[in-house]
Amino acid sequence: MVGTSALSGGKATYTDSTLLAGNYSITAQYLGDTNDSASVSTATSETVNTIPTTTVLTSGITTGANPQVILVAAVLDNGPGPVPTGTVTFYNGNTVLGSATVDSTGAATITPNFALGANYSVDAVYSGDAEHGSSTSSAISVSGTPVDFGVTVTPATVTMASSQNATVTVTLISNANFSGTIGLGCSSLPVAVNCHFASITLNLPAGGSVSTQLTIDTNNPLGGGSSAMNRRPGDGRFSMAGLFLP
């Protein structure tokens, strides 16, 4: 028995949101009363479909001396229902790069072992679950070539109240013997928050590293240092390192 419903005006209506996807043969049985005998309807077929999903694939690169490509697949069901579960398999053409379980936010992440200097066409296939249908992302192009340099911040997080400041160390690390002049800047700063670099540009040697101090202040004005995004100089090799502050 799926459920019951009281008669009203000779009709009974029943709604069920717990049935899993599949095909069902449903009948209605009237138990009768003092004046009316019991009866059973003929069966009717009912199909419960899975919730359609959309899989969106993006890529990123870790920072540090040995940067790695990260693949993130977000599984969306475009509705207020339960978060999709199951697995996502990542492909380079027909070659499986790896698979990951969809987490509580609907995302699956892997760090594949890409060869340096190689280019890949990657897509992600969501397997579906009892309530959600499968889906495949669009293919994206991913390079196994490392970025020119990595950025690390020590400490990685700081907590401040209003009208306070804190200083962290920003270190740039050369990848694959990259060298050049790196400009520093902050982005996505909240209102009344400023950042100040001890040096707004750094000369990064090939295969080496270089550091500077970054002071973040929450409406506690400081003197010295440089703030705001700097502009590209007219001469020489120049790159930009951006820090995104929540």
C-alpha positions in Angstrom: 0.0 0.0 0.0 1.3 3.4 -1.0 -1.1 5.5 1.1 -4.7 6.5 1.9 -6.9 9.5 1.4 -10.4 10.3 2.7 -13.3 10.7 0.3 -14.7 14.2 -0.4 -17.7 14.5 -2.6 -17.1 11.0 -3.9 -13.5 11.7 -4.8 -10.2 11.0 -3.1 -6.9 12.6 -4.0 -3.4 11.3 -3.0 0.0 12.9 -3.6 3.3 11.0 -3.0 6.8 12.6 -3.3 8.7 9.5 -2.0 8.5 7.2 -5.0 11.8 6.6 -6.7 12.3 6.8 -10.4 10.7 3.8 -12.2 7.5 2.4 -13.6 4.6 1.6 -11.3 1.2 -0.1 -11.7 -1.2 1.6 -9.4 -4.7 0.6 -8.3 -7.2 2.3 -5.9 -9.2 0.3 -3.4 -12.4 1.5 -1.8 -13.2 -0.2 1.5 -16.9 0.5 1.5 -19.1 1.9 4.2 -22.6 1.2 5.7 -24.4 1.9 2.5 -21.7 1.1 -0.2 -19.8 -2.0 -1.0 -16.0 -2.2 -1.5 -14.5 -2.0 -4.9 -11.1 -2.0 -6.6 -10.1 0.1 -9.7 -8.3 -1.3 -12.7 -4.6 -0.7 -12.7 -3.1 2.4 -14.3 0.6 2.8 -15.3 2.6 5.6 -13.8 6.2 6.5 -14.7 8.4 8.6 -12.3 11.3 10.1 -14.1 14.7 11.1 -12.6 15.4 14.7 -12.0 17.4 16.2 -15.0 20.9 17.3 -14.2 23.5 19.6 -15.8 27.3 19.0 -15.2 29.6 22.0 -15.5 33.4 21.4 -15.7 36.0 23.9 -14.7 39.8 23.7 -14.1 42.3 25.5 -12.0 46.0 25.3 -11.0 47.4 25.0 -7.5 50.1 27.4 -6.2 53.5 26.3 -4.9 56.7 25.0 -6.3 55.0 22.1 -8.2 51.6 23.4 -9.4 49.0 20.8 -10.4 45.9 21.1 -12.5 42.6 20.7 -10.5 39.4 19.6 -12.3 36.1 20.4 -10.6 32.7 19.2 -11.9 29.6 20.8 -10.5 26.4 18.7 -10.8 23.3 20.9 -10.9 19.6 19.7 -10.8 18.1 23.2 -11.3 15.6 22.7 -8.5 14.9 22.7 -4.8 15.3 18.9 -4.5 18.0 16.8 -2.8 21.6 17.4 -3.8 22.8 14.9 -6.4 24.9 12.0 -5.2 27.0 9.4 -7.0 30.2 9.7 -9.0 31.7 11.8 -11.7 34.2 10.3 -14.2 36.6 12.5 -16.0 37.8 11.7 -19.5 40.5 12.9 -21.9 38.8 11.7 -25.1 38.1 8.0 -24.4 40.8 7.8 -21.7 39.6 7.8 -18.1 41.6 10.4 -16.0 39.9 9.4 -12.8 36.6 9.6 -10.9 35.4 11.2 -7.7 32.4 11.1 -5.4 30.0 14.0 -5.5 30.2 15.8 -2.2 27.5 17.5 -0.1 27.7 20.6 -2.3 27.2 18.7 -5.6 30.9 19.0 -6.6 33.5 16.3 -7.6 37.2 17.1 -7.7 40.3 15.3 -9.0 43.9 16.3 -9.5 45.0 14.3 -12.6 48.6 13.5 -13.5 49.0 15.6 -16.7 52.2 15.6 -18.7 54.0 18.9 -18.9 53.8 20.4 -22.4 50.7 18.4 -23.4 47.2 19.6 -24.1 44.0 17.8 -23.2 40.4 17.9 -24.1 38.5 17.0 -20.9 34.9 16.3 -20.1 33.1 15.0 -17.1 30.3 12.4 -16.9 27.9 12.2 -14.0 26.6 8.7 -13.3 23.2 9.8 -11.8 21.6 8.3 -8.7 18.2 6.9 -7.7 16.6 10.4 -8.1 18.9 12.2 -10.6 19.6 11.5 -14.2 23.1 11.3 -15.7 24.7 14.1 -17.6 27.8 15.0 -19.4 29.7 18.3 -19.4 31.0 20.2 -22.4 34.6 19.5 -23.1 37.2 22.0 -22.0 40.8 22.5 -23.1 43.4 22.0 -20.3 47.2 22.4 -20.6 49.7 20.3 -18.7 52.2 23.2 -18.9 52.7 24.8 -15.5 52.0 28.4 -14.9 55.0 30.8 -14.8 55.1 31.1 -11.0 53.2 30.1 -7.9 52.0 32.3 -5.0 52.0 31.3 -1.3 50.8 33.4 1.6 52.0 32.8 5.2 49.9 32.5 7.3 47.3 31.4 4.8 44.4 33.0 6.8 44.1 35.8 9.3 41.0 37.0 11.3 40.6 40.7 12.1 38.0 42.9 13.6 37.2 46.4 12.3 40.1 49.0 12.7 42.8 46.3 13.0 45.7 45.3 10.7 47.7 42.2 10.2 50.8 41.4 8.1 51.5 38.3 6.1 54.4 37.1 3.9 53.7 36.7 0.2 56.2 34.5 -1.6 56.5 34.0 -5.4 58.1 30.7 -6.6 59.5 30.3 -10.1 58.2 27.4 -12.1 60.2 25.8 -15.0 62.9 28.4 -14.6 60.6 31.3 -15.3 62.0 34.7 -14.5 60.6 38.2 -14.7 59.3 41.3 -12.9 56.0 40.5 -11.1 53.5 43.2 -10.1 51.4 42.7 -7.0 47.9 43.7 -6.3 44.7 42.9 -4.3 41.3 42.3 -5.7 37.8 41.8 -4.3 38.5 43.9 -1.2 35.5 44.5 1.1 34.5 48.1 1.9 36.9 49.9 4.3 39.6 47.2 3.8 43.0 48.1 2.3 46.1 46.2 1.4 49.7 47.5 1.5 52.7 45.8 -0.1 56.2 46.6 1.2 57.1 46.4 -2.5 54.6 46.5 -5.3 56.9 44.8 -7.8 59.3 41.9 -7.3 62.1 40.5 -9.5 61.7 36.8 -9.6 64.9 34.9 -10.5 64.8 31.7 -12.6 64.3 28.6 -10.4 64.2 30.8 -7.3 61.8 32.6 -5.0 61.3 36.1 -3.6 59.1 37.4 -0.8 57.5 40.6 0.4 55.3 41.7 3.3 51.6 42.4 2.7 49.7 44.3 5.4 45.9 44.1 5.4 44.1 46.8 7.4 40.4 47.1 8.2 39.9 50.9 8.4 43.1 51.5 10.4 45.2 53.6 7.9 48.9 52.8 7.6 51.8 54.8 6.2 54.3 53.5 3.7 54.1 50.6 1.3 52.0 50.5 -1.8 48.4 49.7 -2.3 45.9 49.3 -5.3 46.5 47.4 -8.5 49.6 48.7 -10.3 49.9 49.4 -14.0 52.2 47.6 -16.4 55.6 49.3 -17.0 56.5 50.2 -20.5 59.6 48.2 -20.8 60.8 44.7 -19.8 59.0 41.4 -19.1 56.2 42.0 -16.7 53.6 39.7 -15.1 50.8 40.2 -12.6 50.1 38.3 -9.3 46.7 39.0 -7.9 45.5 38.1 -4.4 41.8 37.7 -3.9 40.6 38.6 -0.4 37.2 37.4 0.9 
